[in-house]
């Protein structure tokens, strides 16, 4: 009976630790994705976006972006003197971070 009880306690402890480790890694990925999102948004807002208007989702690839992430952006003209810039950071099929920003022409 003691062995069974210790086995059950060990199973619960192991599953709790593995769940916590998974949650911790997802949190780290989210923080890193937000950092990538901010850097990409800064680079794009300081560049000329006119050539990218209404081209749909465009892949953004730089050597400083970790391989486990993919970054896509799109640009739309609002006709009010600004562009609407949408940036997404994905890990596989999951969107980890996204932002829509208005940028002066």
C-alpha positions in Angstrom: 0.0 0.0 0.0 2.8 2.4 0.8 4.5 1.7 -2.5 1.3 2.4 -4.4 0.8 5.6 -2.5 4.4 6.8 -3.1 4.0 5.9 -6.8 0.9 8.1 -7.0 2.5 11.0 -5.2 5.5 10.7 -7.5 3.3 10.7 -10.6 1.5 13.9 -9.4 4.7 15.6 -8.6 6.2 14.7 -12.0 3.1 15.9 -14.0 3.1 19.2 -12.0 6.8 19.8 -12.8 6.4 19.0 -16.5 3.3 21.2 -16.8 5.2 24.1 -15.1 8.2 23.6 -17.4 5.9 23.8 -20.4 4.2 26.9 -19.1 7.5 28.5 -18.5 8.8 27.8 -22.0 5.6 29.2 -23.5 6.0 32.3 -21.5 9.6 32.7 -22.6 8.6 32.3 -26.2 5.8 34.9 -25.9 8.2 37.4 -24.3 10.8 36.8 -27.1 8.1 37.1 -29.8 6.9 40.5 -28.4 10.5 41.7 -28.5 10.8 40.6 -32.1 7.5 42.2 -32.9 8.7 45.6 -31.5 12.0 45.5 -33.4 10.3 44.6 -36.7 7.7 47.3 -36.2 10.4 49.9 -35.6 12.3 48.8 -38.7 9.2 48.9 -40.9 7.9 52.2 -39.7 11.2 53.8 -40.5 11.3 52.4 -44.0 9.4 53.3 -47.2 6.2 51.2 -47.1 4.7 52.6 -50.3 5.8 49.7 -52.4 4.1 47.2 -50.0 0.6 48.7 -50.1 -2.1 46.1 -50.7 0.2 43.2 -51.5 -1.3 41.0 -48.8 0.8 39.2 -46.2 4.5 39.6 -46.8 7.2 37.5 -45.2 9.8 39.5 -43.2 13.1 37.7 -43.0 16.2 39.0 -41.2 19.2 37.1 -39.8 18.6 38.3 -36.3 15.1 36.8 -36.1 15.3 33.3 -34.4 14.6 30.5 -36.8 11.7 29.2 -34.7 9.6 32.3 -35.5 8.2 33.6 -38.8 7.2 37.2 -39.2 4.7 38.5 -41.7 3.4 42.0 -42.3 0.8 43.8 -44.5 0.4 47.5 -45.4 -2.9 49.2 -46.3 -3.5 52.8 -47.3 -6.1 54.5 -45.1 -6.5 57.5 -47.5 -6.1 59.8 -44.6 -2.4 60.4 -44.9 -1.3 57.3 -43.0 -0.7 53.6 -43.7 -2.0 50.8 -41.5 0.8 48.4 -40.8 0.0 45.0 -39.3 2.8 42.7 -38.1 2.5 39.1 -36.8 5.1 36.9 -35.2 4.2 33.2 -35.6 5.6 30.0 -34.2 4.4 27.3 -36.5 0.6 27.9 -37.1 0.3 29.8 -33.8 0.3 33.6 -33.6 2.4 34.6 -30.6 2.3 38.3 -31.0 0.6 40.8 -33.4 0.2 44.5 -33.6 -1.5 47.0 -35.9 0.1 50.5 -36.1 -0.7 53.6 -38.0 2.3 55.1 -39.8 2.5 58.6 -41.4 3.2 58.6 -45.1 
